[in-house]
Every structure is written in structure tokens, then in C-alpha cells.
Amino acid sequence: KNSTENELKDFFSTKGDVTDVKIISTPNGKSRNFAYIGFKSEDQGKLAIKYFNNSYLKTSRLNVEEALT
């Protein structure tokens, strides 16, 4: 909720090489409470999903899943 893109990159980089971080915001700049995290490889992304899903960042519970294309 109150995390920056740099904080998310540092947090998720413990399980792989993070290439992209994008927090999605409303037109007035308020966070919509979700973000996209890109990893160097699909395997690293899957490991991050397994590890971080239902974990906590600060006081927020995370729901981590693969983005649909």
C-alpha cells in the first residue's frame, strides 16, 4: 500500500533478478494496491510466486500470481 518501486525491487530480488517494477496507480496518482514485477527468467518468477504468495510486506498480506497475457 505504501511501498515504493525500489522497496518492491529490493524485497523481490531475494528470489531472483528483478528486471521491472511497476506500481499501478489511478489517474490522480493514488496506488491501486497492486504491481507488476518482472524477472529475468520464467523460473525465477515461478520461484518468487511460490515463495512470496500469502507472505507479508510491512503489514500487508501479498497475493502473488502470474500475470495473464
Secondary structure, DSSP 8 states (H G I E B T S, - for coil): ----HHHHHHHHGGGS-EEEEEEEE-TTS-EEEEEEEEESSHHHHHHHHHHHTT-EETTEE--------
